[in-house]
């Protein structure tokens, strides 16, 4: 579901370049954007990609039954 949402989100951005979207966005509205509040398309895309990467980090580690290094929480990933 997260990947499908990110793919749909990026399709809406393809009308303009990413740089044009960033320049045209309202920074205040972007700060208020969440995965559910999708008022700024480029910010919604950020949250979609974030959800995909978080799922990959958590689910891949769990599926492979790997142990995270003790410093992983502080590495600003």
ZIRANOR-V917726 format. One line per field, one symbol per residue. ss: DSSP state (2 for helix, 1 for strand, 0 for the rest). psi: psi as a letter, one per 20 degrees, with the letter a starting at -180 (. if undefined). Layout:
ss = ???
psi = ???
This chain:
ss = 02222222222220000222222200222222000000002222222222222222222222200000000222000
psi = ggggghggghhhiihrrhgggghiqohghghiqahhnlhoghhhgghghggghggggghggghilqpqqijhijjl.
